[in-house]
Amino acid sequence: MFDRLKMALCICLTTVAIGLAPSAAKAVSVSAWSFTGPGIKTQNSTAQSASFSYDRTEGPGSWGTFFTNVWAVEATFSGTGQIELDWDYTWNHAWFLAGAALYLTAPTLEQLVGSATGLQSSFGQTSASGTTLLNVTDGMTVRLVFGGRNLDGARFLRGTLTLDYRDVVETVPLPPSAWLLGAAIAGVALRRRRQKQPD
């Protein structure tokens, strides 16, 4: 009878483990990223990350004219599921009246870096980072637009956007009927053992 009790407890523990086990990772993949914009551009990418750097220098300019440029990156995702998109944006857009902005423009519009007026003010090198959740559908395009401006005599804009993306692994809750079944098996085994014990 003790062996039966051990077997019942093993069944219960297995049931609990199955209930807490995460579901299989969703098969979400991404195509090659495109990177558009002015100046010198470099990019590197792997299956789950990408980085994009820009350097736009015009040389000494006149005061009173804003120096403004915008860059964009875009890729198509395949598969279905939810991903976490970690982003890190570091920029140096000079000093006087400098600023930057970063937007997710597809599949939805979301301002990631900026202010109510559009740009986040900066002075020299500045950085910002965060995470956004995306519900991916097959063939969906993800697009980010970023850049900035200055009114500085040193007319340059430099920056790097780094992206890391991964599937969100969900925990599948165990149905109540499975919990009841496991508890019933253990209860029956324990009751039989007590009934057969000598007084």
C-alpha positions in Angstrom: 0.0 0.0 0.0 2.9 2.3 0.7 4.0 1.9 -2.9 0.5 2.9 -4.1 0.7 6.0 -1.9 4.1 6.9 -3.4 2.6 6.4 -6.9 -0.3 8.6 -6.1 1.9 11.4 -4.8 4.1 11.1 -7.9 1.0 11.5 -10.1 0.0 14.6 -8.1 3.5 16.2 -8.4 3.6 15.4 -12.1 0.2 17.1 -12.5 1.4 20.2 -10.7 4.6 20.3 -12.9 2.6 20.1 -16.1 0.3 22.9 -14.9 3.3 25.2 -14.2 5.3 24.3 -17.3 5.6 27.1 -19.9 4.1 26.7 -23.3 6.5 26.2 -26.2 8.1 29.3 -27.6 6.2 30.7 -30.5 8.0 30.5 -33.9 8.5 34.2 -34.6 11.3 35.2 -36.9 12.3 38.5 -38.7 13.5 39.3 -42.2 16.5 41.4 -42.9 16.2 45.0 -41.6 16.3 47.9 -44.0 18.0 51.1 -42.8 17.4 54.4 -44.6 18.5 58.0 -44.0 21.3 60.5 -44.8 25.0 60.4 -43.9 27.1 57.4 -43.0 25.1 54.4 -41.8 26.2 51.1 -40.4 24.1 48.2 -39.2 24.6 44.7 -37.6 21.9 42.1 -37.0 21.4 38.6 -35.7 18.3 36.4 -35.4 17.2 38.3 -32.3 19.0 41.7 -32.3 20.0 44.5 -34.5 21.9 47.8 -34.2 21.9 50.9 -36.4 24.3 53.7 -36.3 24.3 57.0 -38.2 26.7 60.0 -38.6 25.5 63.0 -40.4 28.0 65.9 -40.5 27.5 69.0 -42.6 30.4 71.1 -41.3 30.2 74.5 -39.6 26.9 76.2 -40.3 25.2 79.5 -39.7 23.3 80.3 -36.5 19.6 80.6 -36.8 19.0 77.5 -39.1 18.0 74.2 -37.6 20.0 71.1 -38.7 17.5 68.3 -38.9 17.6 64.7 -40.2 15.5 61.5 -39.8 16.3 57.8 -40.1 14.1 54.7 -40.4 14.5 51.0 -39.9 12.0 48.4 -41.0 11.6 44.6 -41.1 8.9 42.0 -41.7 8.1 39.4 -39.0 6.8 35.9 -39.7 4.9 33.7 -37.3 2.3 34.5 -34.7 2.8 35.4 -31.1 3.9 38.2 -28.7 7.4 39.5 -28.5 9.2 41.9 -26.2 11.1 44.5 -28.1 13.9 46.0 -26.0 15.3 49.2 -27.4 18.2 51.4 -26.5 18.8 54.8 -28.2 22.0 56.7 -27.7 22.7 60.0 -29.5 24.9 63.0 -29.7 23.2 65.8 -31.6 25.6 68.6 -30.5 24.7 71.0 -27.8 22.7 74.2 -28.6 18.9 73.5 -28.8 19.6 69.8 -29.5 17.1 67.1 -29.3 16.0 63.7 -30.5 12.9 61.5 -30.9 12.2 57.9 -31.5 8.8 56.5 -32.8 7.4 53.1 -33.4 5.3 53.8 -36.5 4.2 50.3 -37.4 2.3 48.2 -36.6 1.0 50.9 -34.2 2.1 54.5 -33.5 3.9 54.9 -30.2 6.3 57.6 -29.1 9.3 56.0 -27.4 11.6 59.0 -27.0 10.5 62.6 -27.1 8.2 65.0 -25.4 4.7 66.5 -25.8 6.2 68.9 -28.4 8.0 66.1 -30.2 11.7 66.2 -29.2 13.5 65.2 -26.0 16.0 68.0 -25.3 19.6 66.9 -25.0 23.1 68.3 -24.5 25.9 66.2 -25.8 25.6 62.4 -25.5 22.3 61.2 -24.2 20.6 57.9 -24.0 17.2 56.3 -23.4 15.9 52.8 -23.2 12.8 50.8 -22.7 10.7 47.8 -23.7 7.5 47.6 -25.7 5.3 44.5 -26.3 4.2 43.6 -29.9 1.5 41.2 -30.9 3.0 39.7 -34.0 1.0 38.4 -36.9 2.4 36.6 -40.0 3.7 39.2 -42.5 3.5 42.1 -40.1 5.9 45.1 -40.7 7.7 46.7 -37.8 9.0 50.2 -38.4 10.8 52.7 -36.2 11.7 56.3 -37.1 14.3 58.3 -35.2 16.5 61.3 -35.4 16.7 64.9 -34.3 18.1 68.4 -34.8 20.2 71.2 -33.4 20.8 74.9 -33.8 24.5 74.5 -33.1 27.4 75.8 -35.1 28.8 72.2 -35.0 26.3 70.7 -37.4 26.4 67.0 -36.7 23.9 64.3 -35.7 25.3 60.9 -34.4 23.5 58.1 -32.8 22.9 54.3 -32.4 19.6 52.4 -32.0 19.9 48.9 -30.6 17.0 46.4 -30.7 16.6 43.1 -29.0 13.5 41.0 -29.5 12.4 37.7 -28.0 9.2 35.6 -27.7 7.1 35.9 -24.6 6.7 32.5 -23.1 3.4 32.1 -21.5 2.5 29.8 -18.6 -0.5 27.6 -19.3 -2.8 27.4 -16.3 -3.8 23.9 -15.2 -7.6 23.2 -15.6 -9.4 22.8 -12.2 -10.5 19.3 -13.2 -6.9 18.2 -13.4 -6.1 19.5 -9.9 -9.3 17.7 -8.5 -8.3 14.5 -10.2 -4.8 14.5 -8.7 -6.1 15.4 -5.2 -8.8 12.6 -5.4 -6.2 9.9 -6.4 -4.0 10.9 -3.4 -7.0 11.0 -1.1 -8.2 7.5 -2.0 -4.7 6.0 -1.6 -4.3 7.6 1.8 -7.7 6.4 3.0 -7.1 2.8 1.9 -3.8 2.8 3.8 -5.4 4.0 7.0 -8.2 1.4 6.7 -5.7 -1.5 6.5 -3.5 -0.3 9.4 -4.0 -2.5 12.5 -5.7 -0.9 15.5 
